[in-house]
C-alpha cells in the first residue's frame, strides 16, 4: 500500500504573503496631440496610382496598335489592301482639278475699280432691272482679281459703262459672268 504524504513547504519559517494581481495605478504623462496626415497623403498616393494606371493604359494601347498594324506576309493576302479592324470601302475617286480661266469683267462703277489691286478677292453681283423692280444676285463668289487695267479719271469712262477688271475663276463661273454682263449691270464687293 502506498501512503500519501502531505507536501510541506521547504522553508517553514517563511510566511506566505498575498501578491496583488493588478499593478498600482500610475499617472499618464502629458503629450502633444497626434495629428494624422490622412488627407494630403491619401491624395498624393491616389495621384501616384492614377499616374501609374495611366502609364500602364498607354503602354497597353501602344502595344495593341503595334500588334494591329500592317504586317508583311510571304505572299499576298486576300485582304492585302485592308488594314485590320477597318471595313473594306470602295476606293475614293478624286475630283478632277478645277480649271481656272481669266475672265474680263466690266464693272459699272469705275470708282470702285480704282480701289482694287491684283490678289484681292471680290464677289461679283449682277443687278437686273425687271418689271417688278431691281433684283440682285451673286454671280461669282470670292473671285481673285488678277489684273486691274488703268482706269481713266475722266467722265468718259463712266459714260462708256464702267471699268474693266480681269478675274481668275472656274470655267463655269466665267460663263455665268459673261451672260450676266450682257444683260445686267455688274458690281463688286471686296472681301
Sine and cosine of phi, psi and omega as CSV:
sin_phi,cos_phi,sin_psi,cos_psi,sin_omega,cos_omega
0.00,0.00,0.62,-0.78,-0.01,-1.00
-0.97,-0.25,0.56,-0.83,-0.01,-1.00
-0.92,-0.39,0.57,-0.82,0.00,-1.00
-0.98,-0.17,0.79,-0.62,0.02,-1.00
-0.97,-0.26,0.63,-0.78,0.07,-1.00
-0.94,0.33,0.59,-0.80,0.00,-1.00
-0.99,0.11,0.75,-0.66,0.02,-1.00
-0.92,-0.39,0.35,-0.94,-0.02,-1.00
-0.96,0.27,0.53,-0.85,-0.03,-1.00
-0.94,0.33,-0.53,0.85,0.00,-1.00
-0.88,-0.48,1.00,-0.07,-0.05,-1.00
-0.94,0.34,-0.27,0.96,-0.05,-1.00
-0.98,0.18,-0.39,0.92,-0.02,-1.00
-0.97,0.25,0.63,-0.78,0.06,-1.00
-0.98,-0.18,0.50,-0.87,-0.04,-1.00
-1.00,0.01,0.83,-0.56,0.06,-1.00
-0.97,-0.26,0.41,-0.91,0.05,-1.00
-1.00,0.03,0.74,-0.68,-0.02,-1.00
-0.99,-0.16,0.80,-0.60,0.00,-1.00
-0.94,0.34,0.60,-0.80,0.00,-1.00
-1.00,0.01,-0.39,0.92,-0.03,-1.00
-0.95,-0.31,0.74,-0.67,0.02,-1.00
-0.94,0.35,0.32,-0.95,-0.02,-1.00
-0.94,0.34,0.59,-0.80,0.00,-1.00
-0.90,0.43,0.59,-0.81,0.05,-1.00
-0.75,-0.66,0.28,-0.96,-0.07,-1.00
-1.00,0.02,0.66,-0.75,0.04,-1.00
-1.00,0.10,0.77,-0.63,-0.01,-1.00
-0.94,0.34,0.41,-0.91,0.01,-1.00
-0.98,0.22,0.71,-0.71,0.04,-1.00
-0.62,-0.78,0.34,-0.94,-0.02,-1.00
-0.94,0.34,0.45,-0.89,-0.01,-1.00
-0.92,0.40,0.53,-0.85,0.01,-1.00
-1.00,0.05,0.78,-0.63,0.02,-1.00
-0.94,-0.35,0.79,-0.61,-0.03,-1.00
-1.00,-0.06,0.73,-0.68,-0.01,-1.00
-1.00,0.02,0.80,0.60,-0.12,-0.99
-0.95,0.33,-0.78,0.62,-0.18,-0.98
-0.91,0.42,-0.87,0.50,-0.07,-1.00
-0.92,0.40,-0.65,0.76,-0.04,-1.00
-0.90,0.44,-0.71,0.71,0.01,-1.00
-0.89,0.45,-0.63,0.78,0.01,-1.00
-0.89,0.45,-0.71,0.70,0.03,-1.00
-0.88,0.47,-0.68,0.74,-0.01,-1.00
-0.91,0.42,-0.65,0.76,0.03,-1.00
-0.89,0.45,-0.69,0.72,0.04,-1.00
-0.90,0.45,-0.62,0.79,0.06,-1.00
-0.88,0.48,-0.66,0.75,0.02,-1.00
-0.94,0.35,-0.60,0.80,0.02,-1.00
-0.91,0.42,-0.65,0.76,0.03,-1.00
-0.90,0.44,-0.67,0.74,0.03,-1.00
-0.90,0.43,-0.67,0.75,0.01,-1.00
-0.90,0.44,-0.65,0.76,0.04,-1.00
-0.90,0.43,-0.68,0.73,0.01,-1.00
-0.89,0.45,-0.67,0.75,0.02,-1.00
-0.91,0.41,-0.67,0.75,0.03,-1.00
-0.88,0.47,-0.68,0.73,0.04,-1.00
-0.91,0.42,-0.63,0.78,0.02,-1.00
-0.91,0.42,-0.66,0.75,0.02,-1.00
-0.91,0.41,-0.65,0.76,0.03,-1.00
-0.89,0.46,-0.70,0.71,0.02,-1.00
-0.88,0.47,-0.66,0.75,0.02,-1.00
-0.91,0.42,-0.62,0.79,0.02,-1.00
-0.92,0.39,-0.62,0.78,0.02,-1.00
-0.91,0.41,-0.68,0.73,0.02,-1.00
-0.90,0.43,-0.65,0.76,-0.01,-1.00
-0.93,0.38,-0.53,0.85,-0.03,-1.00
-1.00,0.05,-0.09,1.00,-0.04,-1.00
-0.92,0.39,0.16,-0.99,0.00,-1.00
-0.90,0.44,0.58,-0.81,0.00,-1.00
-0.85,-0.53,0.50,-0.87,0.07,-1.00
-1.00,-0.06,0.78,-0.62,-0.01,-1.00
-0.92,-0.39,0.23,-0.97,0.00,-1.00
-0.92,0.40,-0.61,0.79,0.01,-1.00
-0.78,-0.63,0.17,-0.99,0.01,-1.00
-0.94,0.35,0.76,-0.64,0.01,-1.00
-0.99,0.15,0.36,-0.93,0.01,-1.00
-0.89,0.45,-0.46,0.89,0.04,-1.00
-0.90,-0.44,0.75,0.66,-0.10,-1.00
-0.90,0.43,-0.53,0.85,-0.04,-1.00
-1.00,0.08,0.10,1.00,-0.10,-1.00
-0.92,-0.40,0.71,-0.70,0.10,-1.00
-0.99,0.11,0.66,-0.75,-0.04,-1.00
-0.86,0.51,0.69,-0.73,0.06,-1.00
1.00,-0.04,-0.13,0.99,-0.01,-1.00
-0.91,-0.42,0.64,-0.77,0.00,-1.00
-0.94,0.33,0.46,-0.89,0.04,-1.00
-0.98,0.20,0.80,-0.59,-0.01,-1.00
-0.88,-0.48,0.37,-0.93,0.05,-1.00
-0.92,0.40,0.58,-0.82,0.00,-1.00
-0.89,0.46,0.60,-0.80,-0.03,-1.00
-0.99,0.17,0.82,-0.57,0.04,-1.00
-0.99,0.13,0.75,-0.66,0.02,-1.00
-0.99,0.15,0.67,-0.74,0.05,-1.00
-0.96,0.28,0.62,-0.79,0.04,-1.00
-0.91,0.40,0.51,-0.86,-0.02,-1.00
-0.90,0.44,0.63,-0.77,0.01,-1.00
-0.97,0.26,0.80,-0.60,0.00,-1.00
-1.00,0.10,0.86,-0.51,0.01,-1.00
-1.00,-0.03,0.64,-0.77,0.04,-1.00
-0.79,-0.61,0.34,-0.94,0.08,-1.00
-1.00,-0.04,0.80,-0.60,-0.04,-1.00
-0.85,-0.53,0.90,-0.44,0.10,-0.99
-0.97,0.25,0.73,-0.69,-0.05,-1.00
-0.75,-0.66,0.74,-0.67,0.05,-1.00
-1.00,-0.09,0.88,-0.47,0.00,-1.00
-1.00,-0.07,0.69,-0.72,-0.10,-1.00
-0.91,0.42,-0.59,0.81,-0.06,-1.00
-0.98,-0.20,0.95,-0.32,-0.03,-1.00
-0.93,0.37,-0.50,0.86,0.01,-1.00
-0.91,0.42,-0.56,0.83,0.04,-1.00
-0.92,0.39,-0.60,0.80,-0.02,-1.00
-0.91,0.42,-0.51,0.86,0.02,-1.00
-0.90,0.44,-0.35,0.94,0.02,-1.00
-0.99,0.17,-0.28,0.96,-0.11,-0.99
-1.00,0.09,0.50,-0.86,0.08,-1.00
-0.73,-0.69,0.44,-0.90,0.08,-1.00
-0.85,0.52,0.70,-0.72,-0.04,-1.00
0.98,-0.19,-0.28,0.96,0.05,-1.00
-0.91,0.41,0.46,-0.89,0.09,-1.00
-0.95,-0.30,0.72,-0.70,-0.05,-1.00
-0.70,-0.72,0.41,-0.91,0.23,-0.97
-0.97,-0.23,0.71,-0.70,0.04,-1.00
-0.98,-0.21,0.81,-0.59,-0.06,-1.00
-0.90,-0.44,0.75,-0.66,0.05,-1.00
-0.98,-0.19,0.82,-0.57,0.04,-1.00
-0.95,-0.31,0.92,-0.40,-0.03,-1.00
-0.94,-0.35,0.66,-0.75,0.08,-1.00
-1.00,-0.08,0.75,-0.66,0.01,-1.00
-0.77,-0.64,0.19,-0.98,0.02,-1.00
-0.87,0.49,-0.45,0.89,-0.02,-1.00
-1.00,0.05,-0.17,0.99,-0.01,-1.00
0.62,-0.79,-0.28,-0.96,-0.02,-1.00
-0.99,-0.16,0.76,-0.65,0.04,-1.00
-0.89,-0.45,0.61,-0.79,0.00,-1.00
-0.82,-0.57,0.62,-0.79,0.05,-1.00
-0.58,-0.81,0.50,-0.87,0.02,-1.00
-0.99,0.11,0.83,-0.56,-0.02,-1.00
-1.00,-0.09,-0.64,0.77,0.01,-1.00
-0.72,-0.70,0.73,-0.68,-0.04,-1.00
-0.94,-0.35,0.80,-0.60,0.04,-1.00
0.79,0.61,0.72,0.69,0.06,-1.00
-0.98,0.22,0.62,-0.79,-0.03,-1.00
-1.00,-0.02,0.76,-0.64,0.04,-1.00
-0.98,0.19,0.83,-0.56,0.02,-1.00
-0.98,-0.20,-0.57,0.82,0.01,-1.00
-0.61,-0.79,0.58,-0.82,0.11,-0.99
-0.78,-0.63,0.99,-0.13,0.02,-1.00
-0.88,0.47,0.38,-0.93,-0.01,-1.00
-0.86,0.51,0.77,-0.63,0.00,-1.00
-0.99,-0.15,0.87,-0.50,0.05,-1.00
-0.91,0.41,0.55,-0.83,-0.05,-1.00
-1.00,-0.02,0.00,1.00,-0.01,-1.00
-0.98,0.20,0.19,-0.98,0.01,-1.00
-0.96,0.27,-0.22,0.98,-0.03,-1.00
-0.88,0.47,-0.60,0.80,-0.05,-1.00
-0.91,0.41,-0.55,0.83,0.01,-1.00
-0.94,0.33,-0.63,0.78,0.00,-1.00
-0.93,0.36,-0.61,0.80,-0.02,-1.00
-0.91,0.40,-0.46,0.89,0.02,-1.00
0.83,-0.55,0.49,0.87,0.13,-0.99
0.96,-0.27,-0.45,-0.89,-0.07,-1.00
-0.70,-0.72,0.40,-0.92,-0.08,-1.00
-0.99,-0.15,0.65,-0.76,0.16,-0.99
-0.73,-0.68,0.34,-0.94,0.05,-1.00
-0.89,-0.45,0.81,-0.59,-0.02,-1.00
-0.92,-0.39,0.51,-0.86,0.12,-0.99
-0.98,-0.20,0.93,-0.37,-0.08,-1.00
-0.66,-0.75,0.29,-0.96,0.13,-0.99
-0.90,0.44,0.33,-0.94,-0.09,-1.00
-0.86,0.50,-0.67,0.74,-0.01,-1.00
-0.90,0.43,-0.62,0.78,0.01,-1.00
-0.93,0.37,-0.59,0.81,0.04,-1.00
-0.88,0.47,-0.62,0.78,0.04,-1.00
-0.90,0.43,-0.68,0.74,0.03,-1.00
-0.90,0.43,-0.64,0.77,0.02,-1.00
-0.89,0.46,-0.68,0.74,0.00,-1.00
-0.90,0.43,-0.67,0.74,0.02,-1.00
-0.91,0.41,-0.67,0.74,-0.01,-1.00
-0.93,0.36,-0.57,0.82,0.01,-1.00
-0.92,0.40,-0.43,0.90,0.01,-1.00
-0.98,0.18,-0.45,0.89,-0.09,-1.00
-0.92,-0.39,-0.24,0.97,-0.10,-1.00
-0.65,-0.76,0.22,-0.98,0.10,-0.99
-1.00,0.04,0.72,-0.69,-0.04,-1.00
-0.97,-0.23,0.62,-0.79,0.07,-1.00
-0.73,-0.69,0.30,-0.95,0.02,-1.00
-0.82,-0.58,0.49,-0.87,0.18,-0.98
-0.83,-0.56,0.69,-0.73,-0.04,-1.00
-0.99,0.12,0.53,-0.85,0.10,-0.99
-0.99,-0.11,0.00,0.00,0.00,0.00
